[in-house]
Amino acid sequence: MGTVIKLDDKRRGVFPEPFKPGDTLVVDMMGLEAISMHLLRPVPPPMAEVRWIKGRLFGANVELNRSELAAAVRADRDER
């Protein structure tokens, strides 16, 4: 048997490591009296090295696709 967590009257509990405030948990119903909780790790957005050349922003050794860049920015915003 694993760690036992008792909830208070507002359904709050204190979880051990590796859980942190703001983590997302996926709850699977295993039956009437059993559930399973899994920690959902966010996928880090793709990173690109950038540099300024003559006042313009360029990707270093990477061709930047506008739609991929927009999707990465949107994913980063949604994560917050």
PyMOL Python script that loads the backbone (N, CA, C, O; Angstrom):
from pymol import cmd

cmd.read_pdbstr("""\
ATOM      1  N   MET A   1       0.854  -1.179   0.000  1.00  0.00           N
ATOM      2  CA  MET A   1       0.000   0.000   0.000  1.00  0.00           C
ATOM      3  C   MET A   1       0.893   1.233   0.000  1.00  0.00           C
ATOM      4  O   MET A   1       1.940   1.244   0.649  1.00  0.00           O
ATOM      5  N   GLY A   2       0.486   2.270  -0.724  1.00  0.00           N
ATOM      6  CA  GLY A   2       1.280   3.480  -0.846  1.00  0.00           C
ATOM      7  C   GLY A   2       0.966   4.482   0.245  1.00  0.00           C
ATOM      8  O   GLY A   2       0.496   4.116   1.322  1.00  0.00           O
ATOM      9  N   THR A   3       1.227   5.740  -0.036  1.00  0.00           N
ATOM     10  CA  THR A   3       0.990   6.832   0.902  1.00  0.00           C
ATOM     11  C   THR A   3      -0.511   7.071   1.070  1.00  0.00           C
ATOM     12  O   THR A   3      -1.255   7.061   0.090  1.00  0.00           O
ATOM     13  N   VAL A   4      -0.948   7.283   2.292  1.00  0.00           N
ATOM     14  CA  VAL A   4      -2.353   7.556   2.588  1.00  0.00           C
ATOM     15  C   VAL A   4      -2.509   9.055   2.820  1.00  0.00           C
ATOM     16  O   VAL A   4      -1.777   9.651   3.611  1.00  0.00           O
ATOM     17  N   ILE A   5      -3.465   9.655   2.125  1.00  0.00           N
ATOM     18  CA  ILE A   5      -3.727  11.095   2.256  1.00  0.00           C
ATOM     19  C   ILE A   5      -5.169  11.270   2.695  1.00  0.00           C
ATOM     20  O   ILE A   5      -6.084  10.780   2.034  1.00  0.00           O
ATOM     21  N   LYS A   6      -5.378  11.965   3.805  1.00  0.00           N
ATOM     22  CA  LYS A   6      -6.721  12.211   4.306  1.00  0.00           C
ATOM     23  C   LYS A   6      -7.119  13.639   3.936  1.00  0.00           C
ATOM     24  O   LYS A   6      -6.355  14.579   4.153  1.00  0.00           O
ATOM     25  N   LEU A   7      -8.304  13.792   3.386  1.00  0.00           N
ATOM     26  CA  LEU A   7      -8.802  15.097   2.972  1.00  0.00           C
ATOM     27  C   LEU A   7      -9.531  15.773   4.123  1.00  0.00           C
ATOM     28  O   LEU A   7     -10.126  15.111   4.973  1.00  0.00           O
ATOM     29  N   ASP A   8      -9.477  17.121   4.139  1.00  0.00           N
ATOM     30  CA  ASP A   8     -10.239  17.860   5.142  1.00  0.00           C
ATOM     31  C   ASP A   8     -11.656  18.094   4.625  1.00  0.00           C
ATOM     32  O   ASP A   8     -12.024  17.552   3.583  1.00  0.00           O
ATOM     33  N   ASP A   9     -12.460  18.892   5.335  1.00  0.00           N
ATOM     34  CA  ASP A   9     -13.857  19.092   4.956  1.00  0.00           C
ATOM     35  C   ASP A   9     -14.023  19.859   3.645  1.00  0.00           C
ATOM     36  O   ASP A   9     -15.118  19.876   3.082  1.00  0.00           O
ATOM     37  N   LYS A  10     -12.960  20.495   3.149  1.00  0.00           N
ATOM     38  CA  LYS A  10     -13.012  21.199   1.871  1.00  0.00           C
ATOM     39  C   LYS A  10     -12.339  20.396   0.753  1.00  0.00           C
ATOM     40  O   LYS A  10     -12.017  20.946  -0.300  1.00  0.00           O
ATOM     41  N   ARG A  11     -12.125  19.089   0.984  1.00  0.00           N
ATOM     42  CA  ARG A  11     -11.522  18.155   0.035  1.00  0.00           C
ATOM     43  C   ARG A  11     -10.077  18.516  -0.315  1.00  0.00           C
ATOM     44  O   ARG A  11      -9.631  18.276  -1.437  1.00  0.00           O
ATOM     45  N   ARG A  12      -9.362  19.078   0.620  1.00  0.00           N
ATOM     46  CA  ARG A  12      -7.954  19.409   0.409  1.00  0.00           C
ATOM     47  C   ARG A  12      -7.087  18.370   1.091  1.00  0.00           C
ATOM     48  O   ARG A  12      -7.435  17.841   2.147  1.00  0.00           O
ATOM     49  N   GLY A  13      -5.961  18.089   0.474  1.00  0.00           N
ATOM     50  CA  GLY A  13      -5.007  17.149   1.040  1.00  0.00           C
ATOM     51  C   GLY A  13      -3.598  17.651   0.813  1.00  0.00           C
ATOM     52  O   GLY A  13      -3.372  18.518  -0.032  1.00  0.00           O
ATOM     53  N   VAL A  14      -2.646  17.113   1.564  1.00  0.00           N
ATOM     54  CA  VAL A  14      -1.243  17.468   1.405  1.00  0.00           C
ATOM     55  C   VAL A  14      -0.552  16.285   0.736  1.00  0.00           C
ATOM     56  O   VAL A  14      -0.509  15.182   1.281  1.00  0.00           O
ATOM     57  N   PHE A  15      -0.013  16.536  -0.455  1.00  0.00           N
ATOM     58  CA  PHE A  15       0.633  15.482  -1.226  1.00  0.00           C
ATOM     59  C   PHE A  15       2.143  15.550  -1.040  1.00  0.00           C
ATOM     60  O   PHE A  15       2.702  16.640  -0.916  1.00  0.00           O
ATOM     61  N   PRO A  16       2.809  14.398  -1.020  1.00  0.00           N
ATOM     62  CA  PRO A  16       4.266  14.376  -0.870  1.00  0.00           C
ATOM     63  C   PRO A  16       4.955  14.724  -2.192  1.00  0.00           C
ATOM     64  O   PRO A  16       4.302  14.947  -3.212  1.00  0.00           O
ATOM     65  N   GLU A  17       6.286  14.763  -2.147  1.00  0.00           N
ATOM     66  CA  GLU A  17       7.052  14.933  -3.382  1.00  0.00           C
ATOM     67  C   GLU A  17       6.726  13.769  -4.302  1.00  0.00           C
ATOM     68  O   GLU A  17       6.472  12.686  -3.775  1.00  0.00           O
ATOM     69  N   PRO A  18       6.708  13.880  -5.560  1.00  0.00           N
ATOM     70  CA  PRO A  18       7.151  14.953  -6.448  1.00  0.00           C
ATOM     71  C   PRO A  18       6.074  15.968  -6.783  1.00  0.00           C
ATOM     72  O   PRO A  18       6.262  16.764  -7.703  1.00  0.00           O
ATOM     73  N   PHE A  19       4.950  15.973  -6.071  1.00  0.00           N
ATOM     74  CA  PHE A  19       3.866  16.908  -6.361  1.00  0.00           C
ATOM     75  C   PHE A  19       4.226  18.311  -5.867  1.00  0.00           C
ATOM     76  O   PHE A  19       4.846  18.480  -4.817  1.00  0.00           O
ATOM     77  N   LYS A  20       3.814  19.325  -6.666  1.00  0.00           N
ATOM     78  CA  LYS A  20       4.035  20.725  -6.322  1.00  0.00           C
ATOM     79  C   LYS A  20       2.734  21.483  -6.523  1.00  0.00           C
ATOM     80  O   LYS A  20       1.869  21.013  -7.261  1.00  0.00           O
ATOM     81  N   PRO A  21       2.565  22.636  -5.893  1.00  0.00           N
ATOM     82  CA  PRO A  21       1.363  23.436  -6.130  1.00  0.00           C
ATOM     83  C   PRO A  21       1.230  23.771  -7.616  1.00  0.00           C
ATOM     84  O   PRO A  21       2.207  24.160  -8.256  1.00  0.00           O
ATOM     85  N   GLY A  22       0.041  23.623  -8.156  1.00  0.00           N
ATOM     86  CA  GLY A  22      -0.215  23.921  -9.551  1.00  0.00           C
ATOM     87  C   GLY A  22      -0.081  22.732 -10.487  1.00  0.00           C
ATOM     88  O   GLY A  22      -0.352  22.856 -11.681  1.00  0.00           O
ATOM     89  N   ASP A  23       0.335  21.573  -9.963  1.00  0.00           N
ATOM     90  CA  ASP A  23       0.461  20.376 -10.798  1.00  0.00           C
ATOM     91  C   ASP A  23      -0.919  19.915 -11.269  1.00  0.00           C
ATOM     92  O   ASP A  23      -1.928  20.158 -10.606  1.00  0.00           O
ATOM     93  N   THR A  24      -0.945  19.249 -12.421  1.00  0.00           N
ATOM     94  CA  THR A  24      -2.170  18.705 -12.974  1.00  0.00           C
ATOM     95  C   THR A  24      -2.160  17.192 -12.781  1.00  0.00           C
ATOM     96  O   THR A  24      -1.195  16.514 -13.131  1.00  0.00           O
ATOM     97  N   LEU A  25      -3.247  16.680 -12.221  1.00  0.00           N
ATOM     98  CA  LEU A  25      -3.377  15.243 -11.976  1.00  0.00           C
ATOM     99  C   LEU A  25      -4.496  14.685 -12.842  1.00  0.00           C
ATOM    100  O   LEU A  25      -5.550  15.306 -12.980  1.00  0.00           O
ATOM    101  N   VAL A  26      -4.265  13.511 -13.426  1.00  0.00           N
ATOM    102  CA  VAL A  26      -5.280  12.798 -14.179  1.00  0.00           C
ATOM    103  C   VAL A  26      -5.843  11.734 -13.250  1.00  0.00           C
ATOM    104  O   VAL A  26      -5.093  10.940 -12.681  1.00  0.00           O
ATOM    105  N   VAL A  27      -7.167  11.716 -13.094  1.00  0.00           N
ATOM    106  CA  VAL A  27      -7.825  10.775 -12.195  1.00  0.00           C
ATOM    107  C   VAL A  27      -8.497   9.688 -13.023  1.00  0.00           C
ATOM    108  O   VAL A  27      -9.314   9.981 -13.896  1.00  0.00           O
ATOM    109  N   ASP A  28      -8.153   8.435 -12.747  1.00  0.00           N
ATOM    110  CA  ASP A  28      -8.762   7.282 -13.406  1.00  0.00           C
ATOM    111  C   ASP A  28      -9.603   6.537 -12.380  1.00  0.00           C
ATOM    112  O   ASP A  28      -9.118   6.189 -11.303  1.00  0.00           O
ATOM    113  N   MET A  29     -10.869   6.294 -12.718  1.00  0.00           N
ATOM    114  CA  MET A  29     -11.747   5.522 -11.850  1.00  0.00           C
ATOM    115  C   MET A  29     -11.490   4.044 -12.103  1.00  0.00           C
ATOM    116  O   MET A  29     -11.723   3.547 -13.205  1.00  0.00           O
ATOM    117  N   MET A  30     -11.010   3.343 -11.084  1.00  0.00           N
ATOM    118  CA  MET A  30     -10.673   1.926 -11.207  1.00  0.00           C
ATOM    119  C   MET A  30     -11.838   1.038 -10.758  1.00  0.00           C
ATOM    120  O   MET A  30     -11.805  -0.174 -10.970  1.00  0.00           O
ATOM    121  N   GLY A  31     -12.822   1.604 -10.166  1.00  0.00           N
ATOM    122  CA  GLY A  31     -13.973   0.867  -9.651  1.00  0.00           C
ATOM    123  C   GLY A  31     -14.761   1.796  -8.746  1.00  0.00           C
ATOM    124  O   GLY A  31     -14.529   3.005  -8.730  1.00  0.00           O
ATOM    125  N   LEU A  32     -15.687   1.232  -8.000  1.00  0.00           N
ATOM    126  CA  LEU A  32     -16.508   2.064  -7.118  1.00  0.00           C
ATOM    127  C   LEU A  32     -15.720   2.635  -5.944  1.00  0.00           C
ATOM    128  O   LEU A  32     -16.028   3.732  -5.479  1.00  0.00           O
ATOM    129  N   GLU A  33     -14.720   1.923  -5.457  1.00  0.00           N
ATOM    130  CA  GLU A  33     -13.993   2.353  -4.272  1.00  0.00           C
ATOM    131  C   GLU A  33     -12.515   2.591  -4.514  1.00  0.00           C
ATOM    132  O   GLU A  33     -11.749   2.723  -3.559  1.00  0.00           O
ATOM    133  N   ALA A  34     -12.098   2.650  -5.775  1.00  0.00           N
ATOM    134  CA  ALA A  34     -10.674   2.835  -6.053  1.00  0.00           C
ATOM    135  C   ALA A  34     -10.481   3.810  -7.216  1.00  0.00           C
ATOM    136  O   ALA A  34     -11.147   3.717  -8.247  1.00  0.00           O
ATOM    137  N   ILE A  35      -9.557   4.741  -7.020  1.00  0.00           N
ATOM    138  CA  ILE A  35      -9.174   5.653  -8.089  1.00  0.00           C
ATOM    139  C   ILE A  35      -7.654   5.646  -8.186  1.00  0.00           C
ATOM    140  O   ILE A  35      -6.956   5.262  -7.247  1.00  0.00           O
ATOM    141  N   SER A  36      -7.164   6.073  -9.326  1.00  0.00           N
ATOM    142  CA  SER A  36      -5.727   6.181  -9.543  1.00  0.00           C
ATOM    143  C   SER A  36      -5.439   7.596 -10.028  1.00  0.00           C
ATOM    144  O   SER A  36      -6.111   8.094 -10.932  1.00  0.00           O
ATOM    145  N   MET A  37      -4.440   8.247  -9.430  1.00  0.00           N
ATOM    146  CA  MET A  37      -4.074   9.610  -9.819  1.00  0.00           C
ATOM    147  C   MET A  37      -2.685   9.587 -10.431  1.00  0.00           C
ATOM    148  O   MET A  37      -1.754   9.016  -9.863  1.00  0.00           O
ATOM    149  N   HIS A  38      -2.552  10.209 -11.590  1.00  0.00           N
ATOM    150  CA  HIS A  38      -1.279  10.259 -12.294  1.00  0.00           C
ATOM    151  C   HIS A  38      -0.898  11.720 -12.521  1.00  0.00           C
ATOM    152  O   HIS A  38      -1.728  12.539 -12.916  1.00  0.00           O
ATOM    153  N   LEU A  39       0.356  12.025 -12.268  1.00  0.00           N
ATOM    154  CA  LEU A  39       0.872  13.372 -12.475  1.00  0.00           C
ATOM    155  C   LEU A  39       1.073  13.606 -13.966  1.00  0.00           C
ATOM    156  O   LEU A  39       1.739  12.818 -14.637  1.00  0.00           O
ATOM    157  N   LEU A  40       0.499  14.686 -14.485  1.00  0.00           N
ATOM    158  CA  LEU A  40       0.619  15.029 -15.894  1.00  0.00           C
ATOM    159  C   LEU A  40       1.703  16.091 -16.030  1.00  0.00           C
ATOM    160  O   LEU A  40       1.532  17.226 -15.585  1.00  0.00           O
ATOM    161  N   ARG A  41       2.808  15.718 -16.642  1.00  0.00           N
ATOM    162  CA  ARG A  41       3.924  16.640 -16.837  1.00  0.00           C
ATOM    163  C   ARG A  41       3.699  17.426 -18.135  1.00  0.00           C
ATOM    164  O   ARG A  41       3.442  16.824 -19.177  1.00  0.00           O
ATOM    165  N   PRO A  42       3.791  18.752 -18.086  1.00  0.00           N
ATOM    166  CA  PRO A  42       3.629  19.533 -19.308  1.00  0.00           C
ATOM    167  C   PRO A  42       4.826  19.345 -20.250  1.00  0.00           C
ATOM    168  O   PRO A  42       5.960  19.186 -19.798  1.00  0.00           O
ATOM    169  N   VAL A  43       4.565  19.364 -21.536  1.00  0.00           N
ATOM    170  CA  VAL A  43       5.622  19.243 -22.528  1.00  0.00           C
ATOM    171  C   VAL A  43       6.287  20.609 -22.679  1.00  0.00           C
ATOM    172  O   VAL A  43       5.603  21.597 -22.948  1.00  0.00           O
ATOM    173  N   PRO A  44       7.617  20.683 -22.511  1.00  0.00           N
ATOM    174  CA  PRO A  44       8.269  21.984 -22.652  1.00  0.00           C
ATOM    175  C   PRO A  44       8.166  22.493 -24.091  1.00  0.00           C
ATOM    176  O   PRO A  44       8.327  21.713 -25.030  1.00  0.00           O
ATOM    177  N   PRO A  45       7.903  23.778 -24.278  1.00  0.00           N
ATOM    178  CA  PRO A  45       7.798  24.314 -25.635  1.00  0.00           C
ATOM    179  C   PRO A  45       9.157  24.278 -26.331  1.00  0.00           C
ATOM    180  O   PRO A  45      10.195  24.344 -25.672  1.00  0.00           O
ATOM    181  N   PRO A  46       9.153  24.176 -27.653  1.00  0.00           N
ATOM    182  CA  PRO A  46      10.428  24.159 -28.365  1.00  0.00           C
ATOM    183  C   PRO A  46      11.164  25.488 -28.199  1.00  0.00           C
ATOM    184  O   PRO A  46      10.549  26.555 -28.195  1.00  0.00           O
ATOM    185  N   MET A  47      12.469  25.407 -28.064  1.00  0.00           N
ATOM    186  CA  MET A  47      13.284  26.605 -27.876  1.00  0.00           C
ATOM    187  C   MET A  47      14.179  26.786 -29.105  1.00  0.00           C
ATOM    188  O   MET A  47      14.621  25.808 -29.710  1.00  0.00           O
ATOM    189  N   ALA A  48      14.437  28.025 -29.461  1.00  0.00           N
ATOM    190  CA  ALA A  48      15.337  28.332 -30.573  1.00  0.00           C
ATOM    191  C   ALA A  48      16.270  29.449 -30.140  1.00  0.00           C
ATOM    192  O   ALA A  48      15.867  30.373 -29.434  1.00  0.00           O
ATOM    193  N   GLU A  49      17.515  29.353 -30.567  1.00  0.00           N
ATOM    194  CA  GLU A  49      18.455  30.438 -30.301  1.00  0.00           C
ATOM    195  C   GLU A  49      18.137  31.567 -31.268  1.00  0.00           C
ATOM    196  O   GLU A  49      17.939  31.337 -32.461  1.00  0.00           O
ATOM    197  N   VAL A  50      18.089  32.769 -30.754  1.00  0.00           N
ATOM    198  CA  VAL A  50      17.812  33.931 -31.605  1.00  0.00           C
ATOM    199  C   VAL A  50      18.915  34.966 -31.433  1.00  0.00           C
ATOM    200  O   VAL A  50      19.601  35.011 -30.411  1.00  0.00           O
ATOM    201  N   ARG A  51      19.064  35.788 -32.452  1.00  0.00           N
ATOM    202  CA  ARG A  51      20.049  36.866 -32.375  1.00  0.00           C
ATOM    203  C   ARG A  51      19.575  38.038 -33.207  1.00  0.00           C
ATOM    204  O   ARG A  51      18.807  37.881 -34.156  1.00  0.00           O
ATOM    205  N   TRP A  52      20.045  39.213 -32.833  1.00  0.00           N
ATOM    206  CA  TRP A  52      19.713  40.445 -33.537  1.00  0.00           C
ATOM    207  C   TRP A  52      20.775  40.721 -34.593  1.00  0.00           C
ATOM    208  O   TRP A  52      21.966  40.739 -34.281  1.00  0.00           O
ATOM    209  N   ILE A  53      20.361  40.936 -35.837  1.00  0.00           N
ATOM    210  CA  ILE A  53      21.257  41.306 -36.921  1.00  0.00           C
ATOM    211  C   ILE A  53      20.649  42.521 -37.616  1.00  0.00           C
ATOM    212  O   ILE A  53      19.560  42.446 -38.186  1.00  0.00           O
ATOM    213  N   LYS A  54      21.366  43.635 -37.559  1.00  0.00           N
ATOM    214  CA  LYS A  54      20.914  44.886 -38.178  1.00  0.00           C
ATOM    215  C   LYS A  54      19.499  45.264 -37.726  1.00  0.00           C
ATOM    216  O   LYS A  54      18.670  45.692 -38.530  1.00  0.00           O
ATOM    217  N   GLY A  55      19.243  45.099 -36.447  1.00  0.00           N
ATOM    218  CA  GLY A  55      17.957  45.506 -35.883  1.00  0.00           C
ATOM    219  C   GLY A  55      16.815  44.522 -36.117  1.00  0.00           C
ATOM    220  O   GLY A  55      15.673  44.809 -35.760  1.00  0.00           O
ATOM    221  N   ARG A  56      17.109  43.363 -36.713  1.00  0.00           N
ATOM    222  CA  ARG A  56      16.069  42.373 -36.945  1.00  0.00           C
ATOM    223  C   ARG A  56      16.406  41.088 -36.195  1.00  0.00           C
ATOM    224  O   ARG A  56      17.576  40.774 -35.974  1.00  0.00           O
ATOM    225  N   LEU A  57      15.383  40.361 -35.813  1.00  0.00           N
ATOM    226  CA  LEU A  57      15.551  39.140 -35.035  1.00  0.00           C
ATOM    227  C   LEU A  57      15.608  37.927 -35.965  1.00  0.00           C
ATOM    228  O   LEU A  57      14.712  37.723 -36.784  1.00  0.00           O
ATOM    229  N   PHE A  58      16.672  37.122 -35.833  1.00  0.00           N
ATOM    230  CA  PHE A  58      16.856  35.934 -36.655  1.00  0.00           C
ATOM    231  C   PHE A  58      17.105  34.727 -35.769  1.00  0.00           C
ATOM    232  O   PHE A  58      17.669  34.843 -34.681  1.00  0.00           O
ATOM    233  N   GLY A  59      16.675  33.560 -36.251  1.00  0.00           N
ATOM    234  CA  GLY A  59      16.972  32.312 -35.570  1.00  0.00           C
ATOM    235  C   GLY A  59      18.364  31.844 -35.959  1.00  0.00           C
ATOM    236  O   GLY A  59      18.694  31.799 -37.144  1.00  0.00           O
ATOM    237  N   ALA A  60      19.181  31.497 -34.980  1.00  0.00           N
ATOM    238  CA  ALA A  60      20.550  31.057 -35.243  1.00  0.00           C
ATOM    239  C   ALA A  60      20.539  29.596 -35.689  1.00  0.00           C
ATOM    240  O   ALA A  60      20.147  28.711 -34.929  1.00  0.00           O
ATOM    241  N   ASN A  61      20.963  29.357 -36.904  1.00  0.00           N
ATOM    242  CA  ASN A  61      21.064  28.016 -37.476  1.00  0.00           C
ATOM    243  C   ASN A  61      19.729  27.278 -37.519  1.00  0.00           C
ATOM    244  O   ASN A  61      19.698  26.053 -37.638  1.00  0.00           O
ATOM    245  N   VAL A  62      18.632  28.016 -37.422  1.00  0.00           N
ATOM    246  CA  VAL A  62      17.310  27.396 -37.451  1.00  0.00           C
ATOM    247  C   VAL A  62      16.406  28.258 -38.324  1.00  0.00           C
ATOM    248  O   VAL A  62      16.340  29.476 -38.156  1.00  0.00           O
ATOM    249  N   GLU A  63      15.718  27.621 -39.249  1.00  0.00           N
ATOM    250  CA  GLU A  63      14.744  28.361 -40.042  1.00  0.00           C
ATOM    251  C   GLU A  63      13.448  28.405 -39.241  1.00  0.00           C
ATOM    252  O   GLU A  63      12.890  27.361 -38.903  1.00  0.00           O
ATOM    253  N   LEU A  64      12.972  29.596 -38.940  1.00  0.00           N
ATOM    254  CA  LEU A  64      11.776  29.744 -38.118  1.00  0.00           C
ATOM    255  C   LEU A  64      10.539  29.763 -39.003  1.00  0.00           C
ATOM    256  O   LEU A  64      10.424  30.593 -39.904  1.00  0.00           O
ATOM    257  N   ASN A  65       9.627  28.858 -38.746  1.00  0.00           N
ATOM    258  CA  ASN A  65       8.360  28.781 -39.449  1.00  0.00           C
ATOM    259  C   ASN A  65       7.348  29.582 -38.630  1.00  0.00           C
ATOM    260  O   ASN A  65       7.190  29.341 -37.433  1.00  0.00           O
ATOM    261  N   ARG A  66       6.667  30.525 -39.264  1.00  0.00           N
ATOM    262  CA  ARG A  66       5.738  31.394 -38.522  1.00  0.00           C
ATOM    263  C   ARG A  66       4.643  30.608 -37.812  1.00  0.00           C
ATOM    264  O   ARG A  66       4.310  30.921 -36.669  1.00  0.00           O
ATOM    265  N   SER A  67       4.078  29.597 -38.460  1.00  0.00           N
ATOM    266  CA  SER A  67       2.982  28.849 -37.834  1.00  0.00           C
ATOM    267  C   SER A  67       3.486  28.027 -36.641  1.00  0.00           C
ATOM    268  O   SER A  67       2.795  27.926 -35.627  1.00  0.00           O
ATOM    269  N   GLU A  68       4.690  27.437 -36.754  1.00  0.00           N
ATOM    270  CA  GLU A  68       5.256  26.695 -35.629  1.00  0.00           C
ATOM    271  C   GLU A  68       5.595  27.621 -34.477  1.00  0.00           C
ATOM    272  O   GLU A  68       5.383  27.277 -33.314  1.00  0.00           O
ATOM    273  N   LEU A  69       6.123  28.801 -34.796  1.00  0.00           N
ATOM    274  CA  LEU A  69       6.452  29.785 -33.766  1.00  0.00           C
ATOM    275  C   LEU A  69       5.192  30.264 -33.059  1.00  0.00           C
ATOM    276  O   LEU A  69       5.169  30.379 -31.834  1.00  0.00           O
ATOM    277  N   ALA A  70       4.140  30.545 -33.833  1.00  0.00           N
ATOM    278  CA  ALA A  70       2.877  30.981 -33.237  1.00  0.00           C
ATOM    279  C   ALA A  70       2.283  29.893 -32.348  1.00  0.00           C
ATOM    280  O   ALA A  70       1.748  30.193 -31.281  1.00  0.00           O
ATOM    281  N   ALA A  71       2.372  28.629 -32.777  1.00  0.00           N
ATOM    282  CA  ALA A  71       1.850  27.523 -31.971  1.00  0.00           C
ATOM    283  C   ALA A  71       2.643  27.375 -30.678  1.00  0.00           C
ATOM    284  O   ALA A  71       2.067  27.079 -29.631  1.00  0.00           O
ATOM    285  N   ALA A  72       3.967  27.578 -30.737  1.00  0.00           N
ATOM    286  CA  ALA A  72       4.794  27.478 -29.526  1.00  0.00           C
ATOM    287  C   ALA A  72       4.461  28.600 -28.550  1.00  0.00           C
ATOM    288  O   ALA A  72       4.389  28.364 -27.344  1.00  0.00           O
ATOM    289  N   VAL A  73       4.257  29.822 -29.053  1.00  0.00           N
ATOM    290  CA  VAL A  73       3.892  30.949 -28.186  1.00  0.00           C
ATOM    291  C   VAL A  73       2.525  30.707 -27.569  1.00  0.00           C
ATOM    292  O   VAL A  73       2.322  30.967 -26.383  1.00  0.00           O
ATOM    293  N   ARG A  74       1.586  30.209 -28.366  1.00  0.00           N
ATOM    294  CA  ARG A  74       0.238  29.926 -27.861  1.00  0.00           C
ATOM    295  C   ARG A  74       0.282  28.846 -26.779  1.00  0.00           C
ATOM    296  O   ARG A  74      -0.404  28.959 -25.763  1.00  0.00           O
ATOM    297  N   ALA A  75       1.087  27.799 -26.993  1.00  0.00           N
ATOM    298  CA  ALA A  75       1.214  26.718 -26.003  1.00  0.00           C
ATOM    299  C   ALA A  75       1.823  27.241 -24.710  1.00  0.00           C
ATOM    300  O   ALA A  75       1.415  26.834 -23.622  1.00  0.00           O
ATOM    301  N   ASP A  76       2.794  28.137 -24.819  1.00  0.00           N
ATOM    302  CA  ASP A  76       3.423  28.718 -23.625  1.00  0.00           C
ATOM    303  C   ASP A  76       2.414  29.571 -22.859  1.00  0.00           C
ATOM    304  O   ASP A  76       2.373  29.524 -21.630  1.00  0.00           O
ATOM    305  N   ARG A  77       1.616  30.335 -23.560  1.00  0.00           N
ATOM    306  CA  ARG A  77       0.585  31.169 -22.903  1.00  0.00           C
ATOM    307  C   ARG A  77      -0.465  30.306 -22.228  1.00  0.00           C
ATOM    308  O   ARG A  77      -0.874  30.588 -21.102  1.00  0.00           O
ATOM    309  N   ASP A  78      -0.908  29.245 -22.918  1.00  0.00           N
ATOM    310  CA  ASP A  78      -1.935  28.367 -22.357  1.00  0.00           C
ATOM    311  C   ASP A  78      -1.449  27.644 -21.105  1.00  0.00           C
ATOM    312  O   ASP A  78      -2.234  27.345 -20.205  1.00  0.00           O
ATOM    313  N   GLU A  79      -0.140  27.363 -21.059  1.00  0.00           N
ATOM    314  CA  GLU A  79       0.434  26.661 -19.902  1.00  0.00           C
ATOM    315  C   GLU A  79       0.385  27.519 -18.652  1.00  0.00           C
ATOM    316  O   GLU A  79       0.262  26.994 -17.545  1.00  0.00           O
ATOM    317  N   ARG A  80       0.480  28.817 -18.812  1.00  0.00           N
ATOM    318  CA  ARG A  80       0.457  29.733 -17.665  1.00  0.00           C
ATOM    319  C   ARG A  80      -0.932  29.906 -17.218  1.00  0.00           C
ATOM    320  O   ARG A  80      -1.186  30.638 -16.261  1.00  0.00           O
TER     321      ARG A  80
END
""", "prot")
cmd.dss("prot")
cmd.show_as("cartoon", "prot")
cmd.util.cbc("prot")
cmd.orient("prot")
